[in-house]
Amino acid sequence: MAGVLTVQRTTVPASERDKYFERLRACKSHYSAAKCRFRVYEESALTGAFIEFTEADDETTLTVAHANSPHRVLDPARIYHETEIG
């Protein structure tokens, strides 16, 4: 089954890190309840540079989850579909 995802990049100053992680916890809880997977990675060579992935099994689930997100999603319409490599 092919999935869909959105990607969001952000850079967080050290002074905002705790607040950012509070937001991430709220997002993780929200997306989990909405049947999505929410993952965050921090760049090894650049502390504070994060990339967030929100994944779902279908576009409708992901779109609805973003519409109801507790935090603004920068470009919720830019959805990537898993591609069969063959």
PyMOL Python script that loads the backbone (N, CA, C, O; Angstrom):
from pymol import cmd

cmd.read_pdbstr("""\
ATOM      1  N   MET A   1       0.850  -1.181   0.000  1.00  0.00           N
ATOM      2  CA  MET A   1       0.000   0.000   0.000  1.00  0.00           C
ATOM      3  C   MET A   1       0.892   1.239   0.000  1.00  0.00           C
ATOM      4  O   MET A   1       1.793   1.358   0.830  1.00  0.00           O
ATOM      5  N   ALA A   2       0.644   2.145  -0.917  1.00  0.00           N
ATOM      6  CA  ALA A   2       1.409   3.384  -1.013  1.00  0.00           C
ATOM      7  C   ALA A   2       0.947   4.364   0.050  1.00  0.00           C
ATOM      8  O   ALA A   2      -0.233   4.414   0.397  1.00  0.00           O
ATOM      9  N   GLY A   3       1.882   5.136   0.560  1.00  0.00           N
ATOM     10  CA  GLY A   3       1.563   6.138   1.563  1.00  0.00           C
ATOM     11  C   GLY A   3       1.779   7.530   1.024  1.00  0.00           C
ATOM     12  O   GLY A   3       2.198   7.710  -0.120  1.00  0.00           O
ATOM     13  N   VAL A   4       1.489   8.520   1.860  1.00  0.00           N
ATOM     14  CA  VAL A   4       1.685   9.922   1.518  1.00  0.00           C
ATOM     15  C   VAL A   4       2.384  10.605   2.689  1.00  0.00           C
ATOM     16  O   VAL A   4       2.309  10.146   3.829  1.00  0.00           O
ATOM     17  N   LEU A   5       3.059  11.702   2.390  1.00  0.00           N
ATOM     18  CA  LEU A   5       3.708  12.448   3.467  1.00  0.00           C
ATOM     19  C   LEU A   5       3.875  13.899   3.112  1.00  0.00           C
ATOM     20  O   LEU A   5       3.812  14.287   1.945  1.00  0.00           O
ATOM     21  N   THR A   6       4.091  14.700   4.141  1.00  0.00           N
ATOM     22  CA  THR A   6       4.487  16.096   3.983  1.00  0.00           C
ATOM     23  C   THR A   6       5.798  16.275   4.721  1.00  0.00           C
ATOM     24  O   THR A   6       6.120  15.529   5.646  1.00  0.00           O
ATOM     25  N   VAL A   7       6.546  17.273   4.295  1.00  0.00           N
ATOM     26  CA  VAL A   7       7.863  17.557   4.861  1.00  0.00           C
ATOM     27  C   VAL A   7       7.894  19.029   5.253  1.00  0.00           C
ATOM     28  O   VAL A   7       7.433  19.892   4.505  1.00  0.00           O
ATOM     29  N   GLN A   8       8.436  19.301   6.422  1.00  0.00           N
ATOM     30  CA  GLN A   8       8.567  20.684   6.872  1.00  0.00           C
ATOM     31  C   GLN A   8       9.939  20.853   7.509  1.00  0.00           C
ATOM     32  O   GLN A   8      10.340  20.061   8.361  1.00  0.00           O
ATOM     33  N   ARG A   9      10.653  21.886   7.090  1.00  0.00           N
ATOM     34  CA  ARG A   9      11.971  22.179   7.656  1.00  0.00           C
ATOM     35  C   ARG A   9      11.860  23.407   8.550  1.00  0.00           C
ATOM     36  O   ARG A   9      11.070  24.317   8.298  1.00  0.00           O
ATOM     37  N   THR A  10      12.678  23.404   9.606  1.00  0.00           N
ATOM     38  CA  THR A  10      12.710  24.569  10.471  1.00  0.00           C
ATOM     39  C   THR A  10      14.053  24.639  11.178  1.00  0.00           C
ATOM     40  O   THR A  10      14.689  23.616  11.434  1.00  0.00           O
ATOM     41  N   THR A  11      14.467  25.835  11.484  1.00  0.00           N
ATOM     42  CA  THR A  11      15.682  26.043  12.281  1.00  0.00           C
ATOM     43  C   THR A  11      15.260  26.738  13.561  1.00  0.00           C
ATOM     44  O   THR A  11      14.565  27.754  13.535  1.00  0.00           O
ATOM     45  N   VAL A  12      15.691  26.178  14.678  1.00  0.00           N
ATOM     46  CA  VAL A  12      15.263  26.647  15.991  1.00  0.00           C
ATOM     47  C   VAL A  12      16.469  27.159  16.773  1.00  0.00           C
ATOM     48  O   VAL A  12      17.418  26.406  16.992  1.00  0.00           O
ATOM     49  N   PRO A  13      16.454  28.421  17.196  1.00  0.00           N
ATOM     50  CA  PRO A  13      17.541  28.929  18.030  1.00  0.00           C
ATOM     51  C   PRO A  13      17.584  28.175  19.362  1.00  0.00           C
ATOM     52  O   PRO A  13      16.554  27.696  19.837  1.00  0.00           O
ATOM     53  N   ALA A  14      18.738  28.071  19.948  1.00  0.00           N
ATOM     54  CA  ALA A  14      18.906  27.351  21.221  1.00  0.00           C
ATOM     55  C   ALA A  14      17.943  27.865  22.288  1.00  0.00           C
ATOM     56  O   ALA A  14      17.445  27.084  23.098  1.00  0.00           O
ATOM     57  N   SER A  15      17.680  29.152  22.295  1.00  0.00           N
ATOM     58  CA  SER A  15      16.794  29.732  23.307  1.00  0.00           C
ATOM     59  C   SER A  15      15.330  29.311  23.129  1.00  0.00           C
ATOM     60  O   SER A  15      14.535  29.454  24.057  1.00  0.00           O
ATOM     61  N   GLU A  16      14.965  28.793  21.946  1.00  0.00           N
ATOM     62  CA  GLU A  16      13.594  28.381  21.650  1.00  0.00           C
ATOM     63  C   GLU A  16      13.424  26.858  21.661  1.00  0.00           C
ATOM     64  O   GLU A  16      12.324  26.360  21.423  1.00  0.00           O
ATOM     65  N   ARG A  17      14.486  26.125  21.931  1.00  0.00           N
ATOM     66  CA  ARG A  17      14.470  24.664  21.812  1.00  0.00           C
ATOM     67  C   ARG A  17      13.408  24.011  22.710  1.00  0.00           C
ATOM     68  O   ARG A  17      12.663  23.147  22.248  1.00  0.00           O
ATOM     69  N   ASP A  18      13.332  24.411  23.976  1.00  0.00           N
ATOM     70  CA  ASP A  18      12.342  23.811  24.879  1.00  0.00           C
ATOM     71  C   ASP A  18      10.920  24.057  24.386  1.00  0.00           C
ATOM     72  O   ASP A  18      10.085  23.154  24.421  1.00  0.00           O
ATOM     73  N   LYS A  19      10.645  25.262  23.931  1.00  0.00           N
ATOM     74  CA  LYS A  19       9.321  25.600  23.408  1.00  0.00           C
ATOM     75  C   LYS A  19       9.014  24.778  22.148  1.00  0.00           C
ATOM     76  O   LYS A  19       7.888  24.314  21.967  1.00  0.00           O
ATOM     77  N   TYR A  20      10.007  24.603  21.289  1.00  0.00           N
ATOM     78  CA  TYR A  20       9.840  23.810  20.074  1.00  0.00           C
ATOM     79  C   TYR A  20       9.494  22.358  20.429  1.00  0.00           C
ATOM     80  O   TYR A  20       8.613  21.759  19.812  1.00  0.00           O
ATOM     81  N   PHE A  21      10.180  21.805  21.409  1.00  0.00           N
ATOM     82  CA  PHE A  21       9.911  20.422  21.791  1.00  0.00           C
ATOM     83  C   PHE A  21       8.529  20.261  22.432  1.00  0.00           C
ATOM     84  O   PHE A  21       7.916  19.201  22.309  1.00  0.00           O
ATOM     85  N   GLU A  22       8.043  21.273  23.098  1.00  0.00           N
ATOM     86  CA  GLU A  22       6.656  21.255  23.590  1.00  0.00           C
ATOM     87  C   GLU A  22       5.696  21.156  22.416  1.00  0.00           C
ATOM     88  O   GLU A  22       4.746  20.373  22.444  1.00  0.00           O
ATOM     89  N   ARG A  23       5.948  21.951  21.387  1.00  0.00           N
ATOM     90  CA  ARG A  23       5.128  21.927  20.180  1.00  0.00           C
ATOM     91  C   ARG A  23       5.191  20.559  19.522  1.00  0.00           C
ATOM     92  O   ARG A  23       4.171  20.038  19.072  1.00  0.00           O
ATOM     93  N   LEU A  24       6.383  19.973  19.462  1.00  0.00           N
ATOM     94  CA  LEU A  24       6.533  18.655  18.851  1.00  0.00           C
ATOM     95  C   LEU A  24       5.735  17.590  19.599  1.00  0.00           C
ATOM     96  O   LEU A  24       5.112  16.729  18.978  1.00  0.00           O
ATOM     97  N   ARG A  25       5.751  17.646  20.916  1.00  0.00           N
ATOM     98  CA  ARG A  25       4.983  16.673  21.700  1.00  0.00           C
ATOM     99  C   ARG A  25       3.485  16.805  21.410  1.00  0.00           C
ATOM    100  O   ARG A  25       2.782  15.803  21.282  1.00  0.00           O
ATOM    101  N   ALA A  26       3.006  18.031  21.310  1.00  0.00           N
ATOM    102  CA  ALA A  26       1.589  18.249  20.995  1.00  0.00           C
ATOM    103  C   ALA A  26       1.273  17.728  19.589  1.00  0.00           C
ATOM    104  O   ALA A  26       0.228  17.114  19.370  1.00  0.00           O
ATOM    105  N   CYS A  27       2.164  17.971  18.659  1.00  0.00           N
ATOM    106  CA  CYS A  27       1.959  17.498  17.289  1.00  0.00           C
ATOM    107  C   CYS A  27       1.976  15.974  17.228  1.00  0.00           C
ATOM    108  O   CYS A  27       1.129  15.368  16.571  1.00  0.00           O
ATOM    109  N   LYS A  28       2.916  15.365  17.896  1.00  0.00           N
ATOM    110  CA  LYS A  28       3.002  13.900  17.887  1.00  0.00           C
ATOM    111  C   LYS A  28       1.706  13.288  18.420  1.00  0.00           C
ATOM    112  O   LYS A  28       1.185  12.333  17.844  1.00  0.00           O
ATOM    113  N   SER A  29       1.199  13.829  19.499  1.00  0.00           N
ATOM    114  CA  SER A  29      -0.046  13.344  20.084  1.00  0.00           C
ATOM    115  C   SER A  29      -1.207  13.538  19.109  1.00  0.00           C
ATOM    116  O   SER A  29      -2.004  12.624  18.900  1.00  0.00           O
ATOM    117  N   HIS A  30      -1.301  14.713  18.522  1.00  0.00           N
ATOM    118  CA  HIS A  30      -2.375  15.013  17.575  1.00  0.00           C
ATOM    119  C   HIS A  30      -2.341  14.060  16.383  1.00  0.00           C
ATOM    120  O   HIS A  30      -3.356  13.452  16.042  1.00  0.00           O
ATOM    121  N   TYR A  31      -1.176  13.932  15.750  1.00  0.00           N
ATOM    122  CA  TYR A  31      -1.091  13.114  14.548  1.00  0.00           C
ATOM    123  C   TYR A  31      -1.281  11.627  14.846  1.00  0.00           C
ATOM    124  O   TYR A  31      -1.842  10.897  14.028  1.00  0.00           O
ATOM    125  N   SER A  32      -0.828  11.189  15.980  1.00  0.00           N
ATOM    126  CA  SER A  32      -1.048   9.796  16.368  1.00  0.00           C
ATOM    127  C   SER A  32      -2.546   9.514  16.495  1.00  0.00           C
ATOM    128  O   SER A  32      -3.033   8.493  16.010  1.00  0.00           O
ATOM    129  N   ALA A  33      -3.266  10.418  17.145  1.00  0.00           N
ATOM    130  CA  ALA A  33      -4.718  10.267  17.290  1.00  0.00           C
ATOM    131  C   ALA A  33      -5.432  10.334  15.943  1.00  0.00           C
ATOM    132  O   ALA A  33      -6.515   9.772  15.784  1.00  0.00           O
ATOM    133  N   ALA A  34      -4.825  11.022  14.973  1.00  0.00           N
ATOM    134  CA  ALA A  34      -5.419  11.172  13.641  1.00  0.00           C
ATOM    135  C   ALA A  34      -4.966  10.065  12.683  1.00  0.00           C
ATOM    136  O   ALA A  34      -5.188  10.162  11.476  1.00  0.00           O
ATOM    137  N   LYS A  35      -4.338   9.021  13.215  1.00  0.00           N
ATOM    138  CA  LYS A  35      -3.876   7.872  12.426  1.00  0.00           C
ATOM    139  C   LYS A  35      -2.761   8.231  11.447  1.00  0.00           C
ATOM    140  O   LYS A  35      -2.696   7.711  10.333  1.00  0.00           O
ATOM    141  N   CYS A  36      -1.878   9.143  11.896  1.00  0.00           N
ATOM    142  CA  CYS A  36      -0.708   9.532  11.114  1.00  0.00           C
ATOM    143  C   CYS A  36       0.552   9.218  11.921  1.00  0.00           C
ATOM    144  O   CYS A  36       0.506   8.996  13.131  1.00  0.00           O
ATOM    145  N   ARG A  37       1.657   9.208  11.217  1.00  0.00           N
ATOM    146  CA  ARG A  37       2.959   9.031  11.868  1.00  0.00           C
ATOM    147  C   ARG A  37       3.697  10.370  11.763  1.00  0.00           C
ATOM    148  O   ARG A  37       3.728  10.987  10.698  1.00  0.00           O
ATOM    149  N   PHE A  38       4.281  10.805  12.862  1.00  0.00           N
ATOM    150  CA  PHE A  38       4.970  12.097  12.920  1.00  0.00           C
ATOM    151  C   PHE A  38       6.393  11.834  13.398  1.00  0.00           C
ATOM    152  O   PHE A  38       6.602  11.333  14.503  1.00  0.00           O
ATOM    153  N   ARG A  39       7.367  12.172  12.564  1.00  0.00           N
ATOM    154  CA  ARG A  39       8.773  11.938  12.901  1.00  0.00           C
ATOM    155  C   ARG A  39       9.563  13.229  12.706  1.00  0.00           C
ATOM    156  O   ARG A  39       9.281  14.024  11.809  1.00  0.00           O
ATOM    157  N   VAL A  40      10.540  13.410  13.554  1.00  0.00           N
ATOM    158  CA  VAL A  40      11.380  14.609  13.490  1.00  0.00           C
ATOM    159  C   VAL A  40      12.845  14.190  13.554  1.00  0.00           C
ATOM    160  O   VAL A  40      13.228  13.340  14.358  1.00  0.00           O
ATOM    161  N   TYR A  41      13.651  14.799  12.698  1.00  0.00           N
ATOM    162  CA  TYR A  41      15.087  14.529  12.652  1.00  0.00           C
ATOM    163  C   TYR A  41      15.823  15.851  12.798  1.00  0.00           C
ATOM    164  O   TYR A  41      15.389  16.885  12.289  1.00  0.00           O
ATOM    165  N   GLU A  42      16.953  15.794  13.510  1.00  0.00           N
ATOM    166  CA  GLU A  42      17.803  16.983  13.657  1.00  0.00           C
ATOM    167  C   GLU A  42      19.097  16.739  12.895  1.00  0.00           C
ATOM    168  O   GLU A  42      19.692  15.666  12.985  1.00  0.00           O
ATOM    169  N   GLU A  43      19.520  17.736  12.151  1.00  0.00           N
ATOM    170  CA  GLU A  43      20.750  17.618  11.371  1.00  0.00           C
ATOM    171  C   GLU A  43      21.948  17.441  12.297  1.00  0.00           C
ATOM    172  O   GLU A  43      22.106  18.190  13.262  1.00  0.00           O
ATOM    173  N   SER A  44      22.778  16.471  12.011  1.00  0.00           N
ATOM    174  CA  SER A  44      23.932  16.161  12.857  1.00  0.00           C
ATOM    175  C   SER A  44      24.925  17.313  12.930  1.00  0.00           C
ATOM    176  O   SER A  44      25.465  17.603  13.997  1.00  0.00           O
ATOM    177  N   ALA A  45      25.165  17.961  11.812  1.00  0.00           N
ATOM    178  CA  ALA A  45      26.190  18.999  11.755  1.00  0.00           C
ATOM    179  C   ALA A  45      25.668  20.397  12.072  1.00  0.00           C
ATOM    180  O   ALA A  45      26.452  21.344  12.136  1.00  0.00           O
ATOM    181  N   LEU A  46      24.364  20.542  12.270  1.00  0.00           N
ATOM    182  CA  LEU A  46      23.801  21.866  12.515  1.00  0.00           C
ATOM    183  C   LEU A  46      22.722  21.768  13.595  1.00  0.00           C
ATOM    184  O   LEU A  46      21.549  21.547  13.295  1.00  0.00           O
ATOM    185  N   THR A  47      23.125  21.931  14.825  1.00  0.00           N
ATOM    186  CA  THR A  47      22.188  21.855  15.939  1.00  0.00           C
ATOM    187  C   THR A  47      21.066  22.872  15.744  1.00  0.00           C
ATOM    188  O   THR A  47      21.312  24.045  15.462  1.00  0.00           O
ATOM    189  N   GLY A  48      19.838  22.401  15.897  1.00  0.00           N
ATOM    190  CA  GLY A  48      18.689  23.286  15.751  1.00  0.00           C
ATOM    191  C   GLY A  48      18.049  23.247  14.380  1.00  0.00           C
ATOM    192  O   GLY A  48      17.002  23.861  14.179  1.00  0.00           O
ATOM    193  N   ALA A  49      18.649  22.540  13.425  1.00  0.00           N
ATOM    194  CA  ALA A  49      18.058  22.398  12.092  1.00  0.00           C
ATOM    195  C   ALA A  49      17.268  21.094  12.070  1.00  0.00           C
ATOM    196  O   ALA A  49      17.844  20.011  12.175  1.00  0.00           O
ATOM    197  N   PHE A  50      15.961  21.200  11.934  1.00  0.00           N
ATOM    198  CA  PHE A  50      15.077  20.046  12.021  1.00  0.00           C
ATOM    199  C   PHE A  50      14.308  19.846  10.725  1.00  0.00           C
ATOM    200  O   PHE A  50      14.064  20.789   9.972  1.00  0.00           O
ATOM    201  N   ILE A  51      13.937  18.604  10.486  1.00  0.00           N
ATOM    202  CA  ILE A  51      13.041  18.268   9.403  1.00  0.00           C
ATOM    203  C   ILE A  51      11.940  17.388   9.994  1.00  0.00           C
ATOM    204  O   ILE A  51      12.219  16.413  10.692  1.00  0.00           O
ATOM    205  N   GLU A  52      10.695  17.740   9.709  1.00  0.00           N
ATOM    206  CA  GLU A  52       9.537  17.026  10.250  1.00  0.00           C
ATOM    207  C   GLU A  52       8.821  16.303   9.114  1.00  0.00           C
ATOM    208  O   GLU A  52       8.553  16.885   8.063  1.00  0.00           O
ATOM    209  N   PHE A  53       8.520  15.041   9.337  1.00  0.00           N
ATOM    210  CA  PHE A  53       7.776  14.226   8.378  1.00  0.00           C
ATOM    211  C   PHE A  53       6.450  13.844   9.009  1.00  0.00           C
ATOM    212  O   PHE A  53       6.413  13.347  10.135  1.00  0.00           O
ATOM    213  N   THR A  54       5.367  14.071   8.293  1.00  0.00           N
ATOM    214  CA  THR A  54       4.052  13.607   8.722  1.00  0.00           C
ATOM    215  C   THR A  54       3.548  12.670   7.637  1.00  0.00           C
ATOM    216  O   THR A  54       3.411  13.058   6.477  1.00  0.00           O
ATOM    217  N   GLU A  55       3.273  11.431   8.029  1.00  0.00           N
ATOM    218  CA  GLU A  55       2.902  10.391   7.070  1.00  0.00           C
ATOM    219  C   GLU A  55       1.529   9.810   7.398  1.00  0.00           C
ATOM    220  O   GLU A  55       1.109   9.772   8.555  1.00  0.00           O
ATOM    221  N   ALA A  56       0.846   9.361   6.352  1.00  0.00           N
ATOM    222  CA  ALA A  56      -0.438   8.671   6.515  1.00  0.00           C
ATOM    223  C   ALA A  56      -0.578   7.651   5.395  1.00  0.00           C
ATOM    224  O   ALA A  56       0.194   7.651   4.436  1.00  0.00           O
ATOM    225  N   ASP A  57      -1.563   6.793   5.530  1.00  0.00           N
ATOM    226  CA  ASP A  57      -1.807   5.783   4.508  1.00  0.00           C
ATOM    227  C   ASP A  57      -2.515   6.348   3.292  1.00  0.00           C
ATOM    228  O   ASP A  57      -2.454   5.765   2.209  1.00  0.00           O
ATOM    229  N   ASP A  58      -3.196   7.494   3.461  1.00  0.00           N
ATOM    230  CA  ASP A  58      -3.921   8.088   2.330  1.00  0.00           C
ATOM    231  C   ASP A  58      -3.962   9.612   2.476  1.00  0.00           C
ATOM    232  O   ASP A  58      -3.764  10.159   3.561  1.00  0.00           O
ATOM    233  N   GLU A  59      -4.221  10.267   1.362  1.00  0.00           N
ATOM    234  CA  GLU A  59      -4.196  11.731   1.310  1.00  0.00           C
ATOM    235  C   GLU A  59      -5.288  12.372   2.164  1.00  0.00           C
ATOM    236  O   GLU A  59      -5.052  13.407   2.787  1.00  0.00           O
ATOM    237  N   THR A  60      -6.464  11.779   2.202  1.00  0.00           N
ATOM    238  CA  THR A  60      -7.561  12.354   2.986  1.00  0.00           C
ATOM    239  C   THR A  60      -7.209  12.382   4.468  1.00  0.00           C
ATOM    240  O   THR A  60      -7.428  13.392   5.137  1.00  0.00           O
ATOM    241  N   THR A  61      -6.672  11.295   4.981  1.00  0.00           N
ATOM    242  CA  THR A  61      -6.291  11.235   6.396  1.00  0.00           C
ATOM    243  C   THR A  61      -5.265  12.316   6.721  1.00  0.00           C
ATOM    244  O   THR A  61      -5.374  13.000   7.739  1.00  0.00           O
ATOM    245  N   LEU A  62      -4.274  12.465   5.855  1.00  0.00           N
ATOM    246  CA  LEU A  62      -3.230  13.465   6.083  1.00  0.00           C
ATOM    247  C   LEU A  62      -3.779  14.880   5.978  1.00  0.00           C
ATOM    248  O   LEU A  62      -3.448  15.732   6.802  1.00  0.00           O
ATOM    249  N   THR A  63      -4.599  15.139   4.995  1.00  0.00           N
ATOM    250  CA  THR A  63      -5.180  16.476   4.798  1.00  0.00           C
ATOM    251  C   THR A  63      -6.041  16.889   5.988  1.00  0.00           C
ATOM    252  O   THR A  63      -5.942  18.018   6.467  1.00  0.00           O
ATOM    253  N   VAL A  64      -6.872  15.986   6.458  1.00  0.00           N
ATOM    254  CA  VAL A  64      -7.737  16.282   7.605  1.00  0.00           C
ATOM    255  C   VAL A  64      -6.895  16.505   8.863  1.00  0.00           C
ATOM    256  O   VAL A  64      -7.175  17.413   9.645  1.00  0.00           O
ATOM    257  N   ALA A  65      -5.874  15.684   9.055  1.00  0.00           N
ATOM    258  CA  ALA A  65      -5.002  15.844  10.229  1.00  0.00           C
ATOM    259  C   ALA A  65      -4.320  17.208  10.212  1.00  0.00           C
ATOM    260  O   ALA A  65      -4.236  17.872  11.245  1.00  0.00           O
ATOM    261  N   HIS A  66      -3.834  17.627   9.052  1.00  0.00           N
ATOM    262  CA  HIS A  66      -3.199  18.951   8.959  1.00  0.00           C
ATOM    263  C   HIS A  66      -4.214  20.072   9.202  1.00  0.00           C
ATOM    264  O   HIS A  66      -3.896  21.064   9.859  1.00  0.00           O
ATOM    265  N   ALA A  67      -5.400  19.922   8.691  1.00  0.00           N
ATOM    266  CA  ALA A  67      -6.425  20.958   8.871  1.00  0.00           C
ATOM    267  C   ALA A  67      -6.777  21.141  10.344  1.00  0.00           C
ATOM    268  O   ALA A  67      -7.145  22.239  10.763  1.00  0.00           O
ATOM    269  N   ASN A  68      -6.666  20.084  11.123  1.00  0.00           N
ATOM    270  CA  ASN A  68      -7.003  20.139  12.548  1.00  0.00           C
ATOM    271  C   ASN A  68      -5.782  20.228  13.455  1.00  0.00           C
ATOM    272  O   ASN A  68      -5.901  20.084  14.672  1.00  0.00           O
ATOM    273  N   SER A  69      -4.624  20.461  12.878  1.00  0.00           N
ATOM    274  CA  SER A  69      -3.379  20.495  13.647  1.00  0.00           C
ATOM    275  C   SER A  69      -3.395  21.611  14.698  1.00  0.00           C
ATOM    276  O   SER A  69      -3.921  22.696  14.448  1.00  0.00           O
ATOM    277  N   PRO A  70      -2.818  21.339  15.871  1.00  0.00           N
ATOM    278  CA  PRO A  70      -2.760  22.374  16.901  1.00  0.00           C
ATOM    279  C   PRO A  70      -1.773  23.494  16.553  1.00  0.00           C
ATOM    280  O   PRO A  70      -1.765  24.543  17.198  1.00  0.00           O
ATOM    281  N   HIS A  71      -0.943  23.265  15.530  1.00  0.00           N
ATOM    282  CA  HIS A  71       0.051  24.260  15.109  1.00  0.00           C
ATOM    283  C   HIS A  71      -0.002  24.403  13.595  1.00  0.00           C
ATOM    284  O   HIS A  71      -0.337  23.462  12.876  1.00  0.00           O
ATOM    285  N   ARG A  72       0.327  25.571  13.139  1.00  0.00           N
ATOM    286  CA  ARG A  72       0.288  25.895  11.712  1.00  0.00           C
ATOM    287  C   ARG A  72       1.254  25.012  10.918  1.00  0.00           C
ATOM    288  O   ARG A  72       2.411  24.839  11.299  1.00  0.00           O
ATOM    289  N   VAL A  73       0.767  24.468   9.829  1.00  0.00           N
ATOM    290  CA  VAL A  73       1.596  23.706   8.896  1.00  0.00           C
ATOM    291  C   VAL A  73       1.894  24.640   7.733  1.00  0.00           C
ATOM    292  O   VAL A  73       0.973  25.202   7.139  1.00  0.00           O
ATOM    293  N   LEU A  74       3.169  24.813   7.402  1.00  0.00           N
ATOM    294  CA  LEU A  74       3.545  25.828   6.418  1.00  0.00           C
ATOM    295  C   LEU A  74       2.988  25.587   5.022  1.00  0.00           C
ATOM    296  O   LEU A  74       2.532  26.532   4.379  1.00  0.00           O
ATOM    297  N   ASP A  75       3.012  24.357   4.540  1.00  0.00           N
ATOM    298  CA  ASP A  75       2.522  24.099   3.189  1.00  0.00           C
ATOM    299  C   ASP A  75       1.815  22.743   3.167  1.00  0.00           C
ATOM    300  O   ASP A  75       2.338  21.781   2.603  1.00  0.00           O
ATOM    301  N   PRO A  76       0.629  22.660   3.777  1.00  0.00           N
ATOM    302  CA  PRO A  76      -0.050  21.374   3.899  1.00  0.00           C
ATOM    303  C   PRO A  76      -0.509  20.778   2.568  1.00  0.00           C
ATOM    304  O   PRO A  76      -0.803  19.584   2.495  1.00  0.00           O
ATOM    305  N   ALA A  77      -0.573  21.589   1.527  1.00  0.00           N
ATOM    306  CA  ALA A  77      -1.029  21.085   0.223  1.00  0.00           C
ATOM    307  C   ALA A  77       0.092  20.397  -0.553  1.00  0.00           C
ATOM    308  O   ALA A  77      -0.172  19.722  -1.548  1.00  0.00           O
ATOM    309  N   ARG A  78       1.324  20.558  -0.116  1.00  0.00           N
ATOM    310  CA  ARG A  78       2.450  19.918  -0.809  1.00  0.00           C
ATOM    311  C   ARG A  78       2.599  18.510  -0.238  1.00  0.00           C
ATOM    312  O   ARG A  78       3.346  18.283   0.715  1.00  0.00           O
ATOM    313  N   ILE A  79       1.876  17.576  -0.838  1.00  0.00           N
ATOM    314  CA  ILE A  79       1.841  16.196  -0.379  1.00  0.00           C
ATOM    315  C   ILE A  79       2.612  15.327  -1.358  1.00  0.00           C
ATOM    316  O   ILE A  79       2.430  15.420  -2.572  1.00  0.00           O
ATOM    317  N   TYR A  80       3.465  14.490  -0.816  1.00  0.00           N
ATOM    318  CA  TYR A  80       4.258  13.571  -1.614  1.00  0.00           C
ATOM    319  C   TYR A  80       3.641  12.175  -1.530  1.00  0.00           C
ATOM    320  O   TYR A  80       3.296  11.704  -0.446  1.00  0.00           O
ATOM    321  N   HIS A  81       3.509  11.528  -2.672  1.00  0.00           N
ATOM    322  CA  HIS A  81       2.962  10.178  -2.747  1.00  0.00           C
ATOM    323  C   HIS A  81       4.114   9.187  -2.922  1.00  0.00           C
ATOM    324  O   HIS A  81       5.028   9.410  -3.716  1.00  0.00           O
ATOM    325  N   GLU A  82       4.051   8.101  -2.174  1.00  0.00           N
ATOM    326  CA  GLU A  82       5.067   7.063  -2.333  1.00  0.00           C
ATOM    327  C   GLU A  82       5.017   6.545  -3.761  1.00  0.00           C
ATOM    328  O   GLU A  82       3.941   6.308  -4.310  1.00  0.00           O
ATOM    329  N   THR A  83       6.185   6.373  -4.352  1.00  0.00           N
ATOM    330  CA  THR A  83       6.282   5.979  -5.743  1.00  0.00           C
ATOM    331  C   THR A  83       6.849   4.573  -5.864  1.00  0.00           C
ATOM    332  O   THR A  83       7.831   4.226  -5.208  1.00  0.00           O
ATOM    333  N   GLU A  84       6.234   3.791  -6.691  1.00  0.00           N
ATOM    334  CA  GLU A  84       6.693   2.433  -6.964  1.00  0.00           C
ATOM    335  C   GLU A  84       7.961   2.504  -7.811  1.00  0.00           C
ATOM    336  O   GLU A  84       7.975   3.145  -8.862  1.00  0.00           O
ATOM    337  N   ILE A  85       8.999   1.861  -7.363  1.00  0.00           N
ATOM    338  CA  ILE A  85      10.281   1.905  -8.094  1.00  0.00           C
ATOM    339  C   ILE A  85      10.333   0.814  -9.161  1.00  0.00           C
ATOM    340  O   ILE A  85      11.069   0.940 -10.140  1.00  0.00           O
ATOM    341  N   GLY A  86       9.584  -0.218  -8.985  1.00  0.00           N
ATOM    342  CA  GLY A  86       9.401  -1.237 -10.001  1.00  0.00           C
ATOM    343  C   GLY A  86      10.450  -2.225 -10.085  1.00  0.00           C
ATOM    344  O   GLY A  86      10.382  -3.130 -10.917  1.00  0.00           O
TER     345      GLY A  86
END
""", "prot")
cmd.dss("prot")
cmd.show_as("cartoon", "prot")
cmd.util.cbc("prot")
cmd.orient("prot")
